[in-house]
Amino acid sequence: MSMKLTLTIAIVIATCFTNLASLTVTNDRPYWHHCNKCQVMFSTEDSFGKCAAGGVHQVQGYEFRLPYDGRETKTTQANWRMCRNCHALFYDGFRNKGRCPAGGAHVADNSFRYSLVHDVPATAGAQSAWRFCNKCNAMFYDGFPDKGHCAAGGPHVAQGFNFVLAHGSEVTRAPAPPPAPKPPPIRVPGQNTPQLTTTTTSIWPNGKAYLFNGSQYVRYDPKADKADPGYPAPIAGNWPGFSPAFQEGVDAEVVWNHQTVYFFKGDQYLRYDIAADRVDPGYPLPIAGHWPGLWTDHIDAGVVWPNGKAYFFSGSKYVRYDIAKDKADPGYPADIKGGWPGFPASFAAGIDDVVVWPNGKAYFFKGSEYIRYDIAADKTDPGYPQPIAGSWPGLR
């Protein structure tokens, strides 16, 4: 074998190992999907975002796992971010932040900075043909003749690198997305306030939380840390579309995203449109057949967590629900005891309500007491439970 041929083989082998190493990452983040309406890459972590083709994004194909906090190399580009308004992946390295379907330019959330591999061979676990759109700055799939819908108008226009994005081996079925959002201002019962950007919390887009007890509810201001004046107020007459049974009280309320809230009562549920300030037509519906893997009667509490999951509680059990797959995860229901570190025995036997606040804490309520749970540490904070009275002004 000639020296020239030997060197050529060595170079090819070295290149293959380099490309393979480029696709092997230490830190990556799931919940990324292709939208089959506008063709962009978007995150389903706490909602389905806003689609340039109208409504919200629609999942199709693989769940992608995108690397973050990596350094920029000849085959890796950094400065890719999630837009907190539309949930699309966009390039944040230019002064011009492109066009967002939610209005104006993209706005980066304060979380992960993705570093994406480009111009290397595709593999069984990594898909090529992902491109930067030079009109809206979003990442879109360029492998179809249809170039989708760009927020800047018309189809996407590819420019620059050919990105190769790692994904799981299982194709995700397309779940039914939440209803389409409506433009701001957001209106909620009895109040017109400017929209406030929040992450995955139990807070509505107006910056308030709504807590229910019997036939009454309280509007709570987390920033002021107290109930608003004039509350408690009756549910009847303030929540358009609530059926008589729901006006008498609800079992659980779950803020699903910035557009939708689900209310549960007995074996039924309502879907509430935040922007329209009313129950969607056709509700209530039975829980059975619409919430795969969930109990079909009497849900005590529910909350959306920042990991792309929702947690539902009934008695001493809980269910972890995958929002993107629209079904309960395998192995549930499970015991609260042992699944929620630091829960006292009374809370492990069941809870009344739970909310997630923007401070990284979840608050669980039971009777006249509450506990504070640290989401990042995944355990109850020391010193709890504490009495609700004196700690939650305006709550009874």
N, C-alpha and C positions, 0 to 999 in steps of 0.2 A: 504494500500500500504506500502510495506516495505521501510525502510530508504535507503537500498541499491538501490532499483529500483528508488526511488525519486532522489537520487544523480546521477544515470545513465542518467535519463531524463534531469536533469539540465545540465549535462556535454554536452550532445548531442545538446541541445538548444543553449548553449553558443558557441559551436564549429560552429554551423550553422551561428550565428550572426557574429562570427569572420571572417569566410570565406566570408560572404556577404560584410562585411566592407572592406576586402582586395580588393574586386573588385570595390568598390566605391571610385573614385578618384576625387580630386579637380582640378588638372591640367592634361589635356590630349591633345593629338595631333592627328588630322585625317591624311588622305592621305596615310595610310599604307595598303598594299594589298599583297595577295598571288600571286606569279608568277606560272602560270601553266606549265611553261617549266622547271625551275630549282628547284621549290618548296620553294624558300626562301621568307621571308617577306621583302618587299622593299617599298620605299617611292616614290610617284608620284608627290611630291610637285613642282619640277621644271623640271623634265625630267623622262624618264623611265629607266635611268641607263644603266647598262651593265650586261647581263645575261651569266652565265657560259655555257648555252646550245646554245649560239650563238645569236648575235644581241642584242636586248634590252628586258627587262622584259615584260611579258604579263599579264595583270590584269585578275584575276578570283575571283569570290565570293564576300565576304563582304568587306566593308571599315572598317578597324580596327582603334580604337582610343587608343593610347598607353599613359599610365601615365608617367609623368616625374617629376624630382626633389623630388621624395619621398625618405624616409629613408629605409634602408635595414632591413628586419625583417626575421623571420623564414619562412615566405611564400612570401617574396618579395626579388628579386635580383636586385641590381642597376648595373651601369656601362655598360648598353646597349646603343650603339650609332649608328648613321647612317654613313655609309662609303660614303665620298664625291665623290668617284670615280665610285662605282657601285650602290650606293643607297640602298644596302642591310643593314638590321639590324644585327649588329655583337656585340659580347661580347668584351669589351675593358678593362676587368679587369686582363688580363694576359699580360706578357711581349711580348709573341708571339701574333701578331695581325692577325694570320691566313693567308688565301690566298684570294686575290681579283681577280675576272675575268677580271678586267681592267689591271692587272699586278701587281706583288709584293704583299705586305701585305695591309690589310685594313688601311685606313686613316680616323680617326674620323673627322667629320665636327665640326665647332665651335659653335654648337647650343645646342640642347637638350640632356640631360642625362636621359635615360629612366629607370624606376624602375618597373619591371615586376612581376606579381603575378604568383606563381607556386604551384603545388601540392594541389590544392583545387578543389572541384567539379565544373564541367562545368555547365553553365546555358544557358537559351535561348538567352542571350545576351553576352555570353563569350564562346569561343571555346578552347578546350584542344588539346593535341597532338602536341603542338609546342615545338620543341626541339633545343638544342644547338648541332651543328655539330662539332665534335672534330678534324676535318681535316681542315675546312676553317673558323671556329669560327662564322659562320652565323647562324641565326635563320631559321629553316626550318620546314615545316609541315610534321609530321611523321604519319599522319592518313591514308595515301594511301600505297598500296604495292610498288608503284614506289617511290623510295627515291630521285628522281630528279638527277640533275647534280651538282656535287661539283667542285668548282674552283680548288681544289687540285687534281682532277681526280676521276672518278668513281662516285658512288652514295654518298649521305650524310650518316654519321654515327652518330647516336644519343648518347648523353652522358648527365648524370646529371638530372636536374629537368624536370618535365612535366609542361610547362607553359600554363596558361589559359588567353587568350587575349580577351578583350572586343571589341565588334563590333556593328555596327548599325544593324537595323532590315531589311534593304533593301539590297538585293543582287545587286552588281554593275555589269552591263553588261561589257563585255570586249571590250574596244575601240580599234580602229586600232592604234597601237603604231607608234612612229616615226621610220624612217628607221634605219637599223642597223649601229652602229658606226664603223669606221675603225681605226686601230691603229695609234698612233702618229708616226712621227711628223705631226701636222696639217698644211696644206698648204692653203693659201688664195690668192686671186688675186695678182700676182706679188710679193709674199713674202713667204719666208720660215723662220719660227720663232719657237722657242720652245713653247710647250703648257704651258699656264698659267691657273692655277685653279681659277675659278670664281664661285660665287653663282648665284642666279637668277638675271641676268643683261642683258643689251642689248649689252654686250661686247662679241666678238668672243673669241674662245680659245687661239688666239694669243695675246690677250690683247688689241685689237683694236676695235673701233666702226666704222661702215660705215654709212655715212649720205648722202642722195640722194637729189638732186635738179635739176629738169629737166632731161636733158640727161647726166648730170655729177654726180660724187660722190666724197666725201672726206673721206679719211681714217684718223680717229682722234685717237690720243694717250691720253687716260684719265690720265695716270700716268704723262706724260709731260704736260698735259692740253693744247694741241695745235694740229693742223693738221700736218700730216707728210709732209715733203718736196715733191714737185712734184704734189701736188693736189690743185685744183680739176683736175680730169681726166675723160675722156669720159667713159660711161658705155660700149659702143660698143667696142668689142675687149678685154675687161678685165673680162667679166663675161660669161664664156662658157655656151652655151645652152640658153641664153636669146633670146627670139623671138624678131623680129624687133619692135613690139609694146612696149615691156619692155625695149628695148635699148633706146627708146625715153624718158623714164621716168617711175617711179613706183609711185603708190599712197601710199603704206605702206610697211614697212619691219618689220617683227617680228622674233627676235631670239628666236626660240621655245625651244631649249635646246643646249647642246654643240655639237650636230651633225647636226642640221637642222635649216634652215631659210626659212620662207615663205615670198614671195613677192606678193603683190596684185596690179592689174592694171585693172580698169574698172570692168568687170564682171568675170575676170579670176584671177588665181593665179598660181605661180610656187613654187615648192619645191626644195630647193637648198641643196646639200650635201656638208657640210663644208670640210670634209676630202678629198673627191674626187674633190673638187673645181669645181663643175659644177652642172647644173640643172639635176634632176633625169629624166630618160626616161619617156615619156608619158605626159609631161607637155608642155604648160599650160593646165589647166582644168577649167571648170566653177566653180565658187563659189557655185552656186545653187546645192544642192544635196550632197555637201561634208562638209559643215560647218553648221550643224543644228542650226537654230535660228539666224544666222548672216544675215546681208544684202546681197543681191545677186549682188549688183553693187556699186562701188565707196566707198571704205573704205579709210578714210583719214589717219588714224594712228592706230597702235596697239602695245601692249607691254605685256610681261609676268611679272606678279607681284609675289612677294615671298609667296603668300598665296595659290598657286596652281591654280590661275585663270589667264586668259588673258583678257585684256581690249581692246576693239575695239571702234573706234570713227568714226562717220560719221555726218557731220553737227553739230547740237546742241544736238545730242543723243550719247549714248554709250551703249555697250553691255558687260556684264560680262560673260565670257566663261569658263566653267569648263573643265580643261584639261583632268582630269582623266575620266570623263563621256563623253567627246568629244561632248559637246553640250552647247548652251547658257543656263544660269540659268533662271528659271521662273521669270517673271516680267520685262523682258528687251525686246526691248530697253527702256532706261530711259533718262530723261533730265540730261545733264551735270550740269546745274544750280541746285544747291541743293544737288547734289551727290558728288561734289568735293569741300569741304570747302575752301574758300579763293580764288576761281577762280574769276578773274575780268570779267566783262560783255563780253569783247571782246573774251576771251578764252572760256567762257561758250557758246558762239555762234558757236564755232568750233575751232579745233586746226589743225596745219599742221603736227606735228611730236611729238614723245615722246620717251625718252630713260630712262632706269634705270641704275644708276651708282652703283659701289660697296660701296659707302659711305652711303647707306641707303636713298638716295634721287632719285626722278624722276624729269626729266627736260622736261617741255612742251614748245613747240615752236609755235608761231603764228606771221606771218609777220616778222617784224624786232625785235620782243621782245620774251622773255622767262620768265617762272616762275619756281621756285624751290619748289618741293613738298616733305614734310617729310613723308615717308612711315609709320614709326612707330606712329607718332602723327596723321596721316591721315588728314593733312591740309597743305595749302600753307604757306611757310615760310614768315615772315614779310619782307617788303621792295621790293616786286615784284609786277608787272613785271619790268624787266630791259632790256636795249638794248642788242642784241646779239653782235653787234659791240663792240670790246674792251674786251668782256668777254669770247668769244670763238675764240681764235686766229686761223685764217685760214678759218673760215666760213664767208660766205657772206650773 
